[in-house]
């Protein structure tokens, strides 16, 4: 059973179950409330494009929009589980927060590049 803090509750929230990160290649699943069973991820471009596609579908970041909430089926990642919240999409990039569930640590990011650097640092440990 998943801990409640691992469940994305809105259109801008994702859970990344990272299964491996060898030689800088990320493999795992990306979960969102609109994707039953999650989406397989292989590499950071797969992660970024998968998230961007969902954000476009959701019409994000419209802060004035009311989002549905609901449980998300998934599993913890073997290398780590991350909750990702995109707060804004400005300047052709993302701004948001990433939380490493197993370590209960969180960081904010001001760009997609900074997001990837934070993720890299966590997975390289």
N, C-alpha and C positions, 0 to 999 in steps of 0.2 A: 504494500500500500504506500502511496506517495504521501510525503508530508505536505500539508496545505500550502506552505510557502513556495512549493515548486510548481504550483499551478498558475499559469498566466490567467489574469482576470480581465484583460481588455484587449482591444484590437491592436494595441501597440506593444504587447508583451509576448515574449517567446521564452521557451525553455530549450537550451542546447544541451543534449546529452552527448558529451565528447567521449568516444570509446577509445580512440588512440590519437597520438600526436607524435609521430615519428618522422624525423628529418623535415620537420616543419609542415607535414601534411596532416591536416585535421580530418578525422573520420568520425561520424556519429549520426545523430538524428536531430532535426529541428522540429520542435512542436509548437503548434499554435492552435487556438480554439477552433479554427475553421478547417484544420487538416487532420482528419482522422488517421491515427497511426503515425503521424509525423512524416517528415521528408528526409530521405537519406542525404547526407552531406559528405562530400569528398573534396577537401580543399577549401580555402577561404573564399574563393570566388563563388563557389557553390553556395556557401553560407550567405554571403552578401547579396547575391542575386535572388536567392530564395526569400530572404527577409524583405528585400526591396519590392518584389512581386506582391507579397502579402500586404505591405504597407500601401502600395498603390491600390490594391483591391479594397482595402479598408478606408481609403480616402484620408489617410493620416497625413499630417499630425493634427488636424482640426480639434483643438483642445475643447471647443464648445460642443463637440459631438458627444452624445451619450452612448457608451459602449455596453453591449450585453456582457454578462458574466456567465461563467459556467466552468465545470470541471474539465480537465484535460487528461486523457489517458496517455501514459508514457512510462518511462523507466529512467532511473539514474544512470548516468554515463560511467563507464569503467575508468576513464581518466578524469572525469569531473562533470558536474552538472551546474549549469549557469542559467540564471534568470536574467533576461535582457529586456529592458524597457526603453523604447524609443520615445522620448518626450517631444522632440521637434525634428523637423527636416528643414534646415536652413543652410544657405550658402552651398547648395549642392552636396550636403553631407548630413550626418545624423548627430544628434545630441541626446544623451540619455544616461542610463545607469545599468551597470552589470553587477550581479551578485553571484559569488561563488558559493553554492549551497553547502558543500561539505565543510568549507572553512569558515562559513558565515562572515565573509568579508565582502565589502562592496566598494565600487569606485564609480565615479562619474566620468563621462567622456564627452568631448566637444567636437569630435569628428569620427568618421568611420575608421580612419587610420589609427587614431588614439584608441578606439575600441579594439582593433586588431592587436595593437601593442600590449594592451592590458590582458587580453585573452592569451596571447603568446607567453607573456610572463607567468601567468597562472598555470598554463599547461606544461611549461618547461620545467617547473619545480619537481 
